């Protein structure tokens, strides 16, 4: 059951979810630039490669599998997102997706960027 749900998420277009990340942040007075900073920090993408992801409607699986480098400090991301403890998610791809969700949540909750980016 869980793997079937995972597959559904993996096949979702990152470009389809991305506007929701922006909207969530902006509703709370944060910026698109801050969302990008988080995405780039977590994945190693830059503005140019990220724009290609959006234009190509890349799915989440490909987005994370082709990420230049998942930040080694991502393992410092702890807490609950969507009812799951991110550090306890065994599936690496789903854990990375939930890391991103958690970081966007922290941004929307007003956390300082240094704390979000585990500096």
N, C-alpha and C positions, 0 to 999 in steps of 0.2 A: 504493500500500500504506500509506504513512505517513498520508496524509490520511484513509483509512478508519479507521485506529486513532485519529486525532485526533477524528474525528466521534463515535466510540464514547465517548471521554472527555467530549466537549462535552455529550453527552446524559445523562451520569450526573447523578443528583440530588446537589446539594451536601450536602443533609441526610443522604444515604447515606454520604458520605465523612467528614463532619464528626466523627462519634464516633471514627473512627480517628485523627484529628488529636489529639483530647482524650486518647485512650488512650495514644498514643505519647508525649505530653508527660507524662502522669501517671505512667506506668511509670518515668520518669526523674526523678520528684520535682518536676516542674513543674506549673503549675495551668491550669485551664480559663480563668481570667481572663487569664493570659499568652497563651494561644492567641487569645482574643478581642482582646487588645491588638494582636497581630500582624495578625490579619484586618482589624481596623478601620484600622490604620496603612496597610496595603497598599491597601485598597479605598475607604476613606472612609465605609464603613457605620458606623452607630451601633447601640447595643443594640436599639432598637425596629425599625429597618429590617432588621437582621440576623435578628431573631426571625421576621419575616415571610418572609424567604428560607427559613428552616428549615420553617416551617409550610406554606408553599406548595410545598415540595419542588422548588424552583427548580433548573434544571440549571446546569451550570458555564458554558455559553455565556451564558445570561441573567444569571447571578450577576456575571460580569465585565463584560458589555456594559452592565448597569444600575448598575454600581458608581459611586457619587457622584464619586469621583476616585481614579485609580490614583496612588499616591504618586510624585512626581517622583524621589525617591531610590531607587525600585525599580531603576532602571538601575545602581545601585551593587551590586546583588546579583550575585555571581559564584560560579562553582564548578560542580561536577558533581552532577546529580540524575538518577536512573534511567538512568545511562550517558550522559547528554547534558550538554554545557556550557550552562548556562541562558542565558548572554549570547550564544550562537551560534544559539539557536532563532529562526528567522525569523518563524514564525507568531506574531503578537502575543498571541492568545488562549492558545495553548499555553505561550508564554513566561510569561504572567501566572500560569497554573496552576502551572507549575514553580517560579516565584518563591515562591509560597505553600508548596509542598512543601519547598523549600530552607529557608525561614524556620522551618518546623515542625521540620525536621531539626536546624537549628542550636539551637533551643530544647531539643530532646531531648538534644543533645550537651552541654548545660550552658553554652552561650555566654551572656554577660551581655546583658540586654535592650537596653542602649544600643548594643551592637555589632550585635545582630540588627536593630534599627530604624535602623541606619546613621546614628547621631547623632554 
